Amino acid sequence: MIYFVGAGPGDPDLITVKGAELLARSQVVIYAGSLVNKELLSRCAPGTEIYNSANMTLQQITGIMIEAHRAGRDVVRLHTGDPSLYGAIQEQMDILREAEVPFAVVPGVSSFVAAAAAIPHELTLPGVTQTVILTRFKGRTEVPATESMASLAAHQATMCIFLSVHLIDQLTSELLAGGYPEDTPVVVVEKASWPDERIIHGTISDISARVQQADITRTAMILVGASFKADYTPSKLYDRNFSHGFRRGNQ
Ligand SMILES: C[S@@+](CC[C@H](N)C(=O)[O-])C[C@H]1O[C@@H](n2cnc3c(N)ncnc32)[C@H](O)[C@@H]1O
């Protein structure tokens, strides 16, 4: 069996219990070397065959998986954060399906939630926004025109922007063009949950200069939205006048 496992954002304790157990008992591990914390590999049993996929092709990666499965061995494919986001796992799963090799996905703690925890701040506030948009700025990978930064900005929701900190100047221009006010808060979290994590606060109008001054060019999450400063209506969930399935109001 092949397991695509979310390694979490960096802190090795942020892998799930299920992911850690699979790492400890699989005979082959292929990890995404650029972002996965190598400390996680200390959970592998002695003798585990370990590959860094950073310099491997899709065919080499899936070739190792298929061969291991046919030899009766389990494989963990370790991806940063949660594998379903910008993880390039679809093409791996499609090749495995074609080869009739069984696989499963074990989710992980994505970097956007690790960034929210680092601040710490809630991403959805009643009366401000109830929507979180996960996206990226167009780079070498195209983004459909219907998802341009300006068109997403029009929603004034909380945005979590991956893979884009090196383009923050262009990005903030598009956010303004899309309708966010200039004083909308932006928080950039570099290497959330790593020991050298950094958090830069600003607004759409000044965050680009702050990020450049801090020389942050990669592995950062850009969080945008009024939630990060807003007056909001406290949630009804713990309001003593509000009844729900587990509690009657006015108690
Ligand atoms: C290829 S994507 C992988 C995302 C990953 N699957 C996830 O769920 O977090 C890499 C991007 O995720 C973000 N990222 C990953 N780890 C991060 C961290 N610890 N702190 C902040 N951003 C991170 C950055 O925007 C980085 O450019």
The ligand as an ORCA input file, in Angstrom:
! r2SCAN-3c Opt
* xyz 0 1
  C       4.225     23.678     -2.663
  S       3.276     24.585     -1.521
  C       2.813     23.309     -0.427
  C       1.682     23.646      0.513
  C       1.377     22.545      1.493
  N       0.805     21.392      0.824
  C       0.465     23.001      2.638
  O      -0.631     22.448      2.815
  O       0.875     23.885      3.376
  C       4.503     25.482     -0.677
  C       3.980     26.810     -0.138
  O       3.256     26.588      1.055
  C       3.507     27.609      1.975
  N       4.189     27.049      3.145
  C       4.607     25.780      3.324
  N       5.120     25.606      4.566
  C       5.009     26.810      5.168
  C       5.318     27.273      6.485
  N       5.827     26.460      7.409
  N       5.047     28.573      6.769
  C       4.502     29.397      5.866
  N       4.184     29.006      4.621
  C       4.426     27.735      4.279
  C       4.353     28.656      1.273
  O       3.481     29.598      0.667
  C       5.063     27.807      0.253
  O       5.455     28.602     -0.853
*
